[in-house]
Amino acid sequence: MAVETIGFGGGCHWCTEAVFAALKGVGRVEQGFIRSKPPDDGWSEAVRLGFDPDEIDREVLIEAHLRTHASTSNHSMRGKYRSAVYVVDEAQGEAVRATLGRLQAGFERPLVTRVLSLGAFRASAEPFRNYHEKQAGGPFCTRYIDPKLARLRRDFAAHVR
């Protein structure tokens, strides 16, 4: 199994973590903060994950990400919740940019999701990791995470654990 590393940021990392943890082929989901190169070197909520490209295509991961956060909204909280795919090298970056270009046709508004280098990662404190698993049924999960997981089960059923 060849594991590929990639990062995703967009909304709350509790939500993003739960989305990717639900997908087959994703073996490791690390919730925390990512920063890239200047001018994007401020820490932003995100996840870093390892996946098996023989089990789940990178394009499926990217589309699931775009569909489960406000990927077309350039709202005022984009510093804390940067909409991005964080790549480990230029070859991965080129592939991700091509995927975003293809997927744009499925959105009414322009995507604000950017392709940035995965510069540094800092994990969340232990009590906040696996948030959905630990807080299932709680108000945050019910209001924000569960609807994203319902959409994932509806639109990406073949890829959900």
C-alpha positions in Angstrom: 0.0 0.0 0.0 1.5 3.3 -1.1 0.2 6.1 1.2 -0.1 9.6 -0.1 -0.2 12.6 2.3 -2.3 15.7 1.6 -4.0 18.4 3.7 -7.4 20.0 3.6 -8.7 23.2 5.2 -12.0 25.0 4.9 -14.1 25.1 7.9 -13.8 23.9 11.4 -11.3 21.1 11.7 -13.6 19.1 13.9 -16.0 18.9 10.9 -13.2 18.3 8.3 -11.7 15.5 10.5 -15.1 13.7 10.8 -15.7 13.9 7.0 -12.3 12.3 6.1 -12.4 9.8 8.9 -15.6 8.4 7.4 -14.1 7.6 4.0 -12.7 4.3 2.9 -9.1 4.4 1.9 -8.2 7.1 4.4 -6.0 5.6 7.0 -4.8 8.6 9.0 -6.6 11.8 9.8 -4.7 14.3 11.9 -6.7 17.3 13.1 -4.9 20.6 13.8 -3.5 23.6 12.1 -1.5 24.0 8.9 0.5 26.9 7.6 2.0 27.4 4.2 4.5 29.8 2.7 4.1 33.6 3.0 1.7 35.2 2.7 -0.3 32.1 3.8 2.0 31.3 6.8 -0.6 32.0 9.5 -1.9 28.9 11.2 -5.3 27.9 9.9 -7.6 25.0 11.0 -7.1 22.0 8.8 -6.4 18.2 8.7 -3.5 16.3 7.3 -4.3 12.8 6.1 -2.8 9.7 4.6 -4.7 7.8 2.0 -4.3 4.8 -0.2 -4.8 6.0 -3.9 -5.5 2.4 -4.8 -8.6 2.5 -2.5 -9.8 6.1 -3.0 -8.9 8.5 -5.7 -7.6 11.9 -4.8 -10.3 13.5 -6.9 -13.0 11.9 -4.7 -11.3 13.4 -1.6 -11.1 16.8 -3.2 -14.8 16.8 -4.3 -15.9 15.5 -0.9 -14.0 18.4 0.7 -15.5 21.0 -1.7 -19.0 19.7 -1.1 -18.7 19.7 2.7 -17.6 23.2 3.4 -18.3 26.7 2.0 -15.9 26.3 -0.9 -17.4 29.1 -2.9 -17.6 31.7 0.0 -14.8 34.1 0.5 -16.2 35.0 4.0 -14.5 37.1 6.7 -13.2 34.1 8.6 -11.0 32.8 5.8 -7.9 33.5 7.9 -8.9 31.0 10.5 -10.7 28.8 8.1 -8.6 29.0 4.9 -10.2 27.0 2.0 -7.3 25.1 0.7 -5.8 21.8 -0.5 -2.3 21.5 1.0 0.1 19.7 -1.2 3.4 18.1 -0.5 5.1 18.8 -3.8 4.6 20.5 -7.1 3.5 17.4 -9.0 0.7 16.9 -6.5 -0.1 20.6 -6.8 -0.4 20.4 -10.5 -2.7 17.4 -10.3 -4.9 19.1 -7.6 -5.1 22.3 -9.7 -6.3 20.3 -12.7 -8.9 18.5 -10.5 -10.2 21.8 -9.2 -10.5 23.0 -12.8 -12.6 20.0 -13.8 -14.8 20.2 -10.7 -15.5 23.9 -11.0 -18.1 23.1 -13.7 -20.2 21.5 -10.9 -20.5 24.7 -8.9 -22.7 27.7 -9.7 -20.2 30.2 -8.1 -16.3 30.2 -8.4 -14.4 28.1 -6.0 -12.3 30.0 -3.5 -10.3 26.9 -2.6 -6.6 27.4 -3.2 -3.7 25.0 -3.7 -1.0 25.7 -1.2 2.1 24.0 0.0 1.8 22.0 3.2 4.5 23.9 5.1 4.0 22.9 8.7 1.5 21.0 10.8 0.6 21.4 14.5 -1.8 18.9 16.0 -4.8 19.9 18.1 -4.7 19.2 21.8 -5.7 15.6 22.6 -9.1 16.4 24.1 -10.2 17.9 20.8 -9.0 15.1 18.5 -11.7 12.7 17.2 -14.2 15.3 18.3 -17.2 13.8 16.5 -16.5 10.4 18.0 -16.1 11.8 21.5 -19.0 14.3 21.3 -21.5 12.4 19.1 -25.1 13.7 19.8 -23.8 16.9 21.3 -25.1 20.3 20.0 -22.1 21.1 17.8 -22.0 17.7 16.2 -25.8 17.7 15.6 -25.8 21.2 14.1 -22.6 21.2 12.0 -21.0 17.8 11.6 -23.9 15.5 11.2 -25.4 17.3 8.2 -22.0 17.1 6.5 -21.8 13.4 7.2 -25.4 12.9 5.9 -24.4 14.6 2.6 -21.3 12.4 2.4 -23.4 9.3 2.8 -25.8 10.6 0.2 -23.4 11.8 -2.4 -20.4 9.6 -1.8 -22.0 6.4 -0.5 -19.6 4.1 -2.4 -16.7 5.6 -0.5 -18.1 5.8 3.0 -17.0 3.2 5.6 
